[in-house]
Amino acid sequence: MYDLSSVRADFPILSREVYKRPLVYLDNAATTQKPRCVVEAIAEEYYSVNANVHRGVHFLSQQATDLHEAARERVRSFLNARSSAEIVFTRGTTESLNLVAFSYGEAFLREGDEVVLTVMEHHSNIVPWQLLRERKGIRLRVVPMNDAGELDLEAYRNLLNERTRLVCCAHVSNVLGTVNPVREMAAMAHACGAHFLVDGAQSVPHFPVDVQSLDCDFLVFSGHKVYGPTGIGVLYGREELLEQMPPYQGGGEMIARVSFERTTFERLPFKFEAGTPDYVGTHALARALDYVSDLGLDAIQCHERELTRYAMEQMALLPGMQLYGTAREKDAVVAFNLEGIHPLDLGTLLDRLGIAIRTGHHCAQPLMERCGVEGMARASFALYTTRAEVDAFVAGLDRVRKMF
Ligand code: PMP
């Protein structure tokens, strides 16, 4: 296990105060704080390397290109992809999902084809598929879950049929924290000839994710949730699929040759990266991946799981506490309501105590409907969260509870 106090010292924001109280930041599923090395990577590059990538013959451009492509290789090794041609940089999970919906949808989906989602998907893994349904007349099927927040694999098996082309599933629910059995689900999808996409937004920051071992066809994640900068994200796609998919956007960088009659496209992954990429963001993301790898994702997972277990145990002792998501495989997120208190009031009152949590529908309204609520409160943990912070949070909840 790493040393928590020295890790916390790497994150300057964690020692600030809000309302004259020490900050207790428990909104890590929304975004994580950044270690000094990530912020410094951004500053260093702007101070001493900055130049546009891939086009210049000059020294700085070549150096910036080398950093950018080294970052791609870093992501490849982090995910254990076969080739860096399979790593496409995007703005984040949302853009990666829109890219797949648009481009895979163009190449592979016809009217009447079926795409399977789950009831616990984030809106960004629902709405792009609905937009595609409008354009292509595909059909969306939804895997249900039980009251513990575990997907119903029997129902999933029954949804799969010869019209199923693609299954899209969150690796970890951003609300319930459920870790879905995506390896098993991908094997089931492949057995019926369908492809499998993993939304790794909430898994990549918390435990080792290996695309070859999962045997998934696509995996997407956001840099800002894994201690990297905002505005940079990743799409992993199996090379033979990406080869068959048309470009998502047109512009510079993604072309081989352009004339008014005809344009040919660059090789992978550049075909999907129109325009100047966020080359500073990719470099800083690589630093963030180095940071979590140096601590060890197994150690991070062990720490966060222990905290989650402890938090749920303590929270369950409070009268009127309703916990959502009690799956056996659960990670770093605890969603809840306190009887008689609107989650927004709860969040606002905790905030005055310096405790930052999330409230609302968490971009998962179908899941809220399934749970029969308008909204929930959510605390989510990170590699730097301490037991003392969980204690402060539970004490804060108790204090708020007594006000009502
Ligand atoms: N999927 C999941 C499971 C998420 O938790 C999130 C972010 N809350 C997203 C997708 C969207 O990520 P982003 O806003 O970074 O594109």
Boltz pocket constraint, residues with backbone or C-beta under 6 A from the ligand:
constraints:
  - pocket:
      binder: B
      contacts: [[A, 29], [A, 30], [A, 91], [A, 92], [A, 93], [A, 94], [A, 95], [A, 122], [A, 124], [A, 125], [A, 170], [A, 172], [A, 173], [A, 174], [A, 199], [A, 201], [A, 202], [A, 222], [A, 362], [A, 363]]
      max_distance: 6.0
